[in-house]
Amino acid sequence: MGDSSRPCTVWLGSETGILKGVSVSRRQAFNFGDSSQLSRQHEVRALCWADAAESELLVAAADGTVKTFSLEKGAFTEARRCGDPAEDGSFVGLAVLDGGAALVTCAEGGLLRVWRDESGEPSAEIRVGSDVARMRQNPEHRHKVATGGKDNCLKVWDLEKPDQPVFTARNLRNDWLDLRRPHWVKDTAFIPGSDKVVTCTGFHQVHVYDPSTPQRRPVLEATFGEYPLTALSLPAAGGSVVVGNTHGQVAVLDLRKGLVRGCFKGLSGGVRSLQCHAAQPVVASCGLDRFLRIHSLEDRRLQHKVYLKSRLNCLLLASRSLEEPRGDGGHEVKEEEGDDDVDEVWDGMERVGEREENRKRKTSAEVEEMNVKRKARGVEEGEKTSKEQDDSEREAPAEEMREKISEDQEENPKKETPDEEEEQLQKNTKKRRKAQA
């Protein structure tokens, strides 16, 4: 299995507990794990690299175990118990410290733990609040992590001084009715080269916080779409953030003005994980539609699309280039054929709402032209009607004469001429004379 895992540059965790590796250049996908024990109890919740050389992968499962996967061997080599899901909930974050010497886990219940030895007991425990949705590590200062969740504002922790958070955000200002605005952090990330932290919320908001200033409320607030945002990632170029929501919409937002730069097409299910490559201008996404998609950040075109059969929770990209020389062997992943053509057909179809708007947006010239056509049609019908009336008036006298003649014929069917009447009179006179004689 080592030959299968080495060329993989994208790693994904599924709801069924299978770790999936994808070789983008070879268009190959591989499953790692015991396929005979597929269960939601082994659902993969988080992934991270165990060392800087990216030779091992840490996989956090829903049953509270963290397993180590070796890319050289292509198999799981170690597993350790890091919590009880019945008490703490599922994992929402995973990180390593000191080059892999320590492991950091965080669960939904709000318990953040640091594991430094194999004794089975954590070396440190931090209560970060309830209903935690995400824990992220600062890639530049790895001893700092950020947490947040439902009605649990952003907090930044220094694991070397875990007594108090180094930054705690304040809730948003009340609305215009002076009512409290709910807050729900769904994902967070540290902006490179600064102390700023960006978050996305379940109320389709993007917030930027600056712990270096006295202000604890967001220094930038932007919105995208109408549905809850579920994941975000920062491109290597900086100055923007990529966000995804529960309806498969992914967009790039400007972090300076809070405006939407553009959207990515092709997604059809809720987005659960996003990651921008560290060196290439691409972003990978996965979610409920079971596809891994890789889009270009420059022209926002879809570069790769792989169907992986299971609903996906998380993904992890290798820091090396995703495009490698093609190799032989393996099973090529079959992608949907003609998908771009289908998307173009659907994009070209007019929506019902747009049809109504187009009807309302008819210009005055079009309305005037329609009125002229109606008038012309009315004149033609009027001329035709008058002509029919004249013809009927001409035909009326002749018709009356025909009817009168037919009536006379019916009353006197055997009317005699004057000569015939005189002859008949003479015959009657002769008969009377004979009778008198």
Secondary structure, DSSP 4 states (H G I P E B T S, - for coil): -HHHHTT--EEEEETTS-EEEEETTTTEEEEES-GGG--GGG-EEEEEESSTT--EEEEEETTSEEEEEETTTTEEEEEEE---HHHH-SEEEEEEEGGGTEEEEEETTSEEEEE-SSSSS-SEEEE--SSEEEEEE-SSSTTEEEEEEBTEEEEEEETTSTTS-SEEPPPPPP-TTSPPPP-BEEEEEEPTTSS-EEEEETTSEEEEE-TTSS--S-SEEEE-SSS-EEEEE--TT-SEEEEEETTS-EEEEETTT--EEEEE----S-EEEEEE-SSSSEEEEEETT-EEEEEETTT--EEEEEE-SS-EEEEEE-SS-S-----S-S-BPPPPTTHHHHHHHHHHSPPHHHHHHHHHT--HHHHHHHHHHHHHHHHHHHHHHHHHHHHHHHHHHHHHHHHHHHHHHHH-TTPPPHHHHHHHHHHHHHHHHHHH-
